[in-house]
């Protein structure tokens, strides 16, 4: 079935809309990205003025409120004032009279006003010396008002300062949308299948579009918005789920059908602790993926310390059992070294061959690794971006694991997938808990596994908020902890590594800590982004070995440093950190058997958001709860960073506020695709056509995870 004529009409360039001047058309393109009729139709109002009520002048209160009144102008006069003149019209509705006032555009306003003819006026009232006035009211003849599409609920469209200054007022935008509806005759094709509309009691597409721009009541508006939000989220989910299904059916993976010696002997003889139920569940999900003939594409989410590394290692052992190699890529050298040491420890009785490749690996060692990797003498390679170099060639890479994957660009990740004839199985891990609604939208084309329980015996980290005035007490507490043989982190904010102010904060902090904790009684390490890798490594190692008791650092230690003996995390200027960063930093302690503490230091001047962040940290250590609060505070774009924020520029839906609609939309998208994967049935023709149109005109977001 061909697409309706209206579909093509909606791709008409906006310049052709009757009544739109060329200059204004250019402004719409530049300021709001409106190039076609479709773009204007999808410029949904962001709020509405309720004009369902008409007031009498005698009922007005001195509140400076926006009101709507029906009445007549009885006479007009020009009043001289200190600077220029003002135009005044006496307006009455039979109960009382008031003044309508204009300070500019007086000549053409005076010529356009009609005496003793019913008008509808709308605007803010002013009260002075016992009488009301309305400056620069919106006016429309009652006869025209009753015939107009402009409804009782007046839409207010998104705008910019430039648009407003060029005369593109809300009224003009409203008239353009009216013109669009007249030219298209509101003949918009249905985009959802009939059974779905009936089951969810959704209004039709054309009814929804009309009522979102010209609602007659709050109830009409609510139904229209629900329908359009559902549709937007339904098509995003449809694309993501379809991408996943296509991935599974078309992208073949190596079939790991053997669970052999490596996995079994590790599980039965060398497991350092009992796995949690969550870890067992996730390993089972991964085993199922690896045993199918489709390429695994799975996201593993788990809070700091939940035991993702051992799950990753056991997945690697399955690859080894099937005669394949595995690799693990981490965003920083510190983290890759830590993974390397951790996996060496886990595998020391297994006779596996593991190497580390980073930017600072010496040339001779590098050559040796390249050679062993290519001839199959190497089983597991851990490293940073160095793994992506063209020289790095595997004999048979079967599993690629990416840690903290949001820190790698899409191109960087895809390089890893192309090091083989077939793409390896892919497991991406993150210790940044992602709210469920966001995960459904940003990673909706990946299968998601969650480790949502911490290993037994872990004590909750006690978190407190302290003001700078309490610093001496905090120092006393540090001394007490060090006297018990513990170690302490003191972290300073670093917005950009080159920022001199942040560097100064760190160095000032280091000096004051050195005065409070002098040598030889105390040893202090310092780590920041401007140090050479070798110096950073040296200082880190001193702290790891327990040679220093205090580590003064910037956020370079946010990810991956594992010192079980460190029991105190002090975060300076904690109000300057985001919630997920605070949570990550807190996760650096609490890794041993002793009680650990996190102290959030701030000044007294705190914004409302900063207070919420600090209160959340003190109240809970649940990463997923923290992520939900973070999402509400920062919005999805900020939470995902610039690389992926574009995927969430939704036209009408809101990932946070409309999470319930999102869940329903996802379940229905799954239902439709399960019953009809190719959208070939007659009832799904609207879905197939709409989907094809969205892809063709690039109105659907192409997520890459």
DAFENBEL-V721635 format. One record per pair of residues at least 12 apart in sequence whose ideal C-beta (glycine too) atoms are under 6 Angstrom apart, sorted by sequence separation. I is the first residue (numbers start at 1). J is the second residue. If there is no record, write none. Layout:
I|J  I|J
This chain:
55|67  212|224  357|369  527|539  586|598  636|648  76|89  88|101  157|170  211|224  492|505  616|629  54|68  55|69  123|137  156|170  191|205  355|369  492|506  525|539  571|585  600|614  75|90  86|101  87|102  123|138  190|205  54|70  73|89  74|90  121|137  122|138  157|173  208|224  340|356  400|416  510|526  51|68  86|103  188|205  492|509  525|542  569|586  73|91  74|92  121|139  188|206  525|543  87|106  208|227  374|393  376|395  544|563  569|588  636|655  14|34  71|91  119|139  120|140  186|206  203|223  208|228  569|589  14|35  71|92  188|209  370|391  373|394  374|395  14|36  71|93  120|142  336|358  397|419  506|528  567|589  87|110  355|378  397|420  405|428  525|548  566|589  69|93  118|142  186|210  203|227  388|412  400|424  524|548  609|633  632|656  11|36  12|37  120|145  202|227  333|358  353|378  358|383  394|419  399|424  523|548  631|656  353|379  354|380  355|381  356|382  357|383  358|384  398|424  399|425  400|426  401|427  402|428  403|429  404|430  524|550  525|551  526|552  527|553  528|554  558|584  574|600  10|37  352|379  359|386  388|415  397|424  522|549  529|556  558|585  561|588  564|591  565|592  567|594  574|601  575|602  10|38  279|307  283|311  290|318  358|386  564|592  574|602  149|178  282|311  286|315  357|386  527|556  567|596  568|597  569|598  570|599  571|600  572|601  313|343  283|314  575|606  101|133  279|311  497|529  309|342  313|346  98|132  99|133  100|134  101|135  102|136  256|290  257|291  579|613  575|610  582|617  57|93  177|213  58|95  100|137  57|95  58|96  255|293  56|95  57|96  513|552  73|113  583|623  57|98  252|293  253|294  475|516  73|115  253|295  340|382  510|552  339|382  583|626  72|116  251|295  72|118  248|294  336|382  336|383  579|626  336|384  506|554  70|120  247|297  580|630  266|317  333|384  579|630  69|121  68|122  263|317  325|379  326|380  327|381  328|382  647|701  262|317  263|318  647|703  66|124  67|125  155|213  262|320  263|321  329|387  262|321  320|379  64|124  327|387  494|554  260|321  494|555  153|215  256|318  487|549  488|550  489|551  490|552  491|553  492|554  151|214  258|321  151|215  152|216  258|322  316|380  60|125  62|127  149|214  151|216  256|322  482|549  153|221  325|394  325|396  60|132  324|396  325|397  326|399  327|400  328|401  329|402  330|403  331|404  324|398  331|407  489|566  487|565  270|349  319|398  487|566  319|399  488|568  489|569  490|570  491|571  492|572  493|573  486|567  493|576  481|567  481|568  312|401  491|585  489|588  52|152  51|152  50|153  51|154  48|153  49|154  48|155  47|156  45|155  45|156  45|157  46|158  43|157  308|429  461|586  300|427  304|431  295|423  31|160  296|425  297|426  298|427  299|428  300|429  301|430  461|590  295|425  303|433  31|162  31|163  466|599  290|425  461|596  462|597  463|598  464|599  465|600  466|601  468|603  27|163  459|595  461|598  467|604  27|166  40|180  37|180  24|168  254|398  299|443  306|451  299|446  306|454  307|455  432|580  297|446  298|447  299|448  300|449  301|450  302|451  465|614  298|449  465|618  463|617  404|559  463|618  19|179  18|179  460|621  17|179  285|449  282|449  44|212  282|451  253|425  278|451  360|533  278|452  9|184  278|453  276|453  276|455  6|187  6|188  6|189  4|189  433|623  433|624  435|627  435|628  433|627  435|631  438|636  442|640  244|445  243|445  442|644  240|444  240|445  441|655  437|655  338|560  437|659  335|559  338|562  335|560  437|662  334|560  440|666  445|703  446|705  445|705  443|705  305|587  304|587  410|704  303|623  232|652  233|653  232|653  229|652  228|652  229|653  233|661  237|665  241|669  229|658  233|662  237|666  241|670  230|661  234|665  238|669  229|661  233|665  237|669  241|673  230|665  234|669  239|700  193|683  193|684  193|687  191|686  190|686  191|690  44|652  42|651  1|685  3|689  7|693
